[in-house]
Amino acid sequence: MATLAQAPSRTPDTPAPGTPRTPAPAPAPASVRHLGPNWYATVMGTAIVANAGAVLPFTGPGVRTVYQAVWALSVLMLLTLLAARTVHWVRHGDQARRQLLDPAVAPFYGCLAMALLAVGGGTLAVGRDVIGTPAAVAADAVLWTVGTLTGLVGAAAILYLMVTRHRIEPGSASPVWLLPLVAPMVSAAVGPALVAQLPAGQWQRALLLGCYALFGMSLLATLLVLPLVLSRLIHHGPLPLALTPTLFLVLGPLGQSTTAVHNLADAAPGVVDPATAHAMGAFAVLYGVPVMGFALLWLALATAMVVRAVRRGMGFSMTWWGFTFPLGTCVTGAAGLARHTGLHAFGWLAAALFAALVAAVAVAGTRTAAGLAHGRLLAPPRPVTP
């Protein structure tokens, strides 16, 4: 925990003038002790590039190969982080529990579920070309099941801790609070791809309607939290510079919910009766267009706030990964609208957002790799001096 250094003063332990000073101790080496759950955002941001690219009309062997490479990288990152976080819990359980009890860190536990779901969705969408369809279906089924259960437990547990254990100051609402609430929405968006892999009848219908239940759960929870975030901005001013990128997290439930309703509408024919399937398709358009409009409004606000923060000296931090996954959900949401409305403007919007996504991932990934190479990102927090 950062502390404010006191002004220098003479104490019995202060050496007299002219006395040789003892060299300062070397900084503590980086270790997994300071590896927080926010690091799963790197997996989410990487995987969404392949997932979003797969729904765009850009075709060709070379493009598909790039998506496969990005998907493979996301798998490697997920396995590495799962191993590192396991070591973190085993060797540094005190720090892990402290993170759970910290209202600024605990919501990031929702990133674990979304990382599992994003990689699972990419395995079926892109990875099947590499490992084969049967293996991709099996992997996605496992990751979707584990990710969904983890997301449900995490959403309930984080809300419980916020009510019973966390001490939250008035006016401290943060977009980070949305992270555990978005995980069920990611399940709702990824789950429809597995509907066709189940036996026809009750199994398919149960998964389809279960995804709608996950959609509603996440949407209603988001509608309760989002006004708190906007109220905090209006009444208490901009977020601290380092937290400004988290404003992009609001795009997550907006883009992901739009993606979910379109994927569910695509999976509905043959699973439910034609009238219900038609209604689901109509709902996808009637819901998706207004929500995408609000997402573009929030994107303009968040971008303006980021430009303001950069002009005031905002430096790189791991919050920069907040630019990535939310933008990717807007890409898939706009692509879904292009499929169901036939409007080319949504296709161009998806392509423009995808270009911004690739740029954001490239910058965040490069800066993260440099920070790891120099040992800064996993080093103990340094005291803050005046």
N, C-alpha and C positions, 0 to 999 in steps of 0.2 A: 504494500500500500504506500503510495507516494506521501511523503511528509514535507512540510515546509521547513527549510533549514533555519536555525536561529542565527542572529547576528553574532559575529565572533566576539569572544570575551575571554579573559584570562581565568583559568581554573588551576587547581593544584596540579593537574596533569598536563598543563600547557607548558611546552619547553620554553626556557628563557631565550631571549634574543641571542642569536649567534650559535645556538646549539644546533648541531646537525639534525635534520628532520628524518624521521623514519619513513621510508618509501610507503606510499599508499598501497593497500592491498590490491592485488589484481582483481578485476571484475569477475564475479562468479560465472562459470561457464553456462552456456545455454543447456537447458534440460527440458524433459517433458513435464516437469513440475508446473511450468507456466504455459502449458499447452491447453487452451480453453476449448469449449465446445464450438466457439465461433469459427474454428478452423474448418469445420465441415462445410462452411460456405464456399470454400475453394473448390470442393467437389461439386457442389450444386452449380456454381458458376461455370465450371468446365463442362460438365455433362450437358447443360442446357444448350450449349453451342451445337452439339451433335443432334440433340433432340429437336431444336428449332430448325436447324438446317434441313433435317429430313422431311419437314412438312412444306418446305419451299419448293417452287417449281424449277430450281436450279438442278439440272441433271448432268450426268456424264460420269465416266469411270473415275476421272481424277477428283471430282468434287466428292463423290461417294467415298473414295479412299481417305480423303482428308477427314470426313466425318468419322470414319472408322478409327482413324488414329486418335482423334480427340476422345472418342468413346473409350478406347483402350487406356488412354492416359487417365481418364476419370476413374476407371476401374482400379488402376494401380494406386491412384491417390486415395481412393476409399479404403483399400486394403491396408495401406500404410497408416492411415489415420486411425482405423479401427485398432490396429496393433498398438500404436502409440498411446491412444486413449486408454486402452486396457492396462498398459504399463502405468499410466498416470493414476488410474484408480487403485491399482495394486500397491504401488510404491508411495503414492502421495494422496492417500485417501482423505487426509485432513484438508488438503487444498481443494480436492474435488467437492467435498461437503461444503467448504466455504463458498465455492462458486455457486452451488445450489441455493445457498442462503443469501446470496448477493442479488438484489433485484435488478441490477444492471447486467448481470451475467446469466442468470438462470434462464431467461427466455431463449437464449441461444441453444439450449438443449433441443429445441424444435428443429434445429438444422440437421441433427443426426437422422431423423426420420425422412426429411426431404432429400438428403444425400442418398439414402438407400433407394428411395422411390425414383429419383432422377436417373440414377445409374441403371435401375431395373427397367425403366421405360426406354432408355437408350439401348439396352441390350436387345430388346425385342424389335425396336425400330431400326437400329443400325448394326448392332452386334451379330444379328442372325446371319449376316453375310460372311462373318468370320468363323463363328462356332457352330453354325447350322441352326435351323429353326427349332427342332426339338429341344436342344440344349438352351437356346435363348428363351423359349417359352418356360422351361423349368426354372431357369435363373430368375426371370421376371416374376414368376409366380411366388417364388420364395422371398425375393426382395420386396415385392408388393405386400405380401402378408406380414412380414416382419416390420416393414416400414409403416404400414397402417396401424398395427398394434402399438408400435413404439410412439407413433404420432398421437394416438388416442390417449395412451397413458401419459405422455408428456404434456398434452394440452390440459388434461384434468389435474395433473400433479402441479404444474406451474401455476395454474389459477388457484389451486389450494394453498400453495406456499405464499402467493401474493396476498391472499386474504388472511392467513393465519400466522405467518412467520416474517414476511418481509415488512419493513417499515418504509412505506412510500410517502414521500413528502408531497404536499399539495402542489399542483402545477408541474409535476415531474413526469407526466405521461410521455412515452417515447414510442416511435414507430417500431422499436425492437419488440414491444409487447405483442405485435402481430405475428411474430415468428412461430410460436407454438400453435397459434390458431390457424395458420395457413396450411400446416401439414396435412390435415384431413382433406383440404381442397386439392392438394397435389395427388392424394390417393384417388379422389374422384376424377381427376383428369387423366391419370395413368391407367386406372382400372378398366375402362371400357375396352382397351386393346386385348384384354384377357377374356372378354365375354365370349368371343367366337371360339375360344379354346376349350370351353366347358361343354358338357353334354346339353343338348337342347332341352328346353322345358324349364323346370323349376330352378336348376342351377344357374342358367343364364339369366333368368328373370331376377333371381335373388341378388346376383352380383350387380346387375344394372340398377335396380332400385336401391340397393345398398350404397352404390356410388352417389345416387341422388340424395340419400340421407346424409352422407359425408359432406356433400356440397352444401346442403342446408345448414348443417351444424357449423361449418366454417363460416358461411356467409353471415348468419345471424350473430355469431360471436364477433366477427369483424365489424358489423354495423354498430355494435355496442362500444367497441374500442376506438374506432376511427374518429368519432366526434370528440373524444377526449384528447386525441393527438392534435386535431385542428384547434381545439380550444386552448391547448397549451401554447401553440404557436402564436395565436392571436393575442392572448392575454399576457404572455411572458416573453415574447420575442423569439428570435432565431435560436436554434440549437447551438451548443458549443461547436467550434470549428471542426473538431475531430469527429463529431457525431453527425455532421451535416449530410454525409452520404447516406445515412440511414433513412432519410426522407424518401429515397427510392424504394424502400421496402413496402410502402403503401401500394406501389404498382403490383406487388406480388399477388394479393388476393383479387385484385381487379383483373389482371391478365389471366391468372390461373382459373378464375371462375368462368371467364369467357371461354377459355380453352375447354374446360370441363363440360359445359353445356353442349358445345359442338361435338366433342368426342362422344358424349352420351347419345346425342341425336344420330350420329353415324352408326352407333352400335344397336340402336333400337329396332330397325326393321327386321322382322322375323322373330324377334324376342318377345315383343308385345304386339297387341292387335294393331292393324293399320291405322285406325283412328288415333290411338294413343301415340304411335310412332310419328304420325303427322303433327300432332300437338307438340311433341318434344322438339321436332324440327322448327316449328314456328316459335316456340319459346326460346330456342337458341338464338334466333335472330332478334326477337323482341327484347331479350335480356342483353344480348351481347353488344348491340349497337349503342345503346345509352351508356353502358358501363365503359365501353372503349372510349366514348366521348369524354367521360369523366377522367379516365386514365390519361388521356392526352392533356387535359387541363392540369392534372396533378404533375404530369411530366414537365410541363412548362414551369410550374411553380418550383418544383424541386431543382430543375436545371438552373433557374435564376438564383436560387439560394446557394447552390454549389458554386456558381460563378462568383457570387458575393464572398463566399468563404475563401475561395482561391485568392481573390484579390486582397484578402486580409491575412494571408499566410498559411492557409490550410496545407499541412504536409501529408505525406502518405501514412496510412495506418491500415489495419486489416478491415476497417469499415468500408474501404474502397470496394471490397467484394460485394457490398450492397448494391452497387451499380449493375451487377451482372445478371443474377437469376431473375430478378423482377423484370428486367428488360426482355429476357428470353421468354417469360410467360406472355408478355404483350405481343411478341412475335408470333407465338403459336395461337394466341387469341385472334390476332388480325388475320392470320392464315385461315383459321376456321371460318371467320366471317366472309373471307373471299370465296371459300368453297360453297357456302350456303346462300350467299346473296348473288354471286356471279359478278360482283362489282370489282373492277380492276383497281380502283383506288385502294381497297383494303390490301390487295396484293402488293402494290407499291409501298404502302405503309409498312407491311411486314418486312419487305426487303430493306427499307431504310432503317427500321429498328434493328434488324439483324446486323447491318453494317455497324451501327452504334454498339451492339452487343459484342461483336468481335473485337472492336477497338478497346472496349472496356476490359474485356478478359485479357487482351494482350498487355495492356498497361498494368493492370493489377497483378497478373501472373509474373511479369518481368520484375516489378518492384518487390513482390513477395520472394521470388527466387534470390534477388540481390540481398534482401534483408536476412534470409536464412543463411546465405553464404557468409555474410559478415557477422552472423550470430546475434543480430539485434532483436529479431522478432521473438525469440525464445529466451532472451536474457531476463533476469529479474528486473522488476521495475526500479528505475533509478530515482533517488530523492530529487525533488524539485527545489531549485534554489531561486531566491528572489531575482 
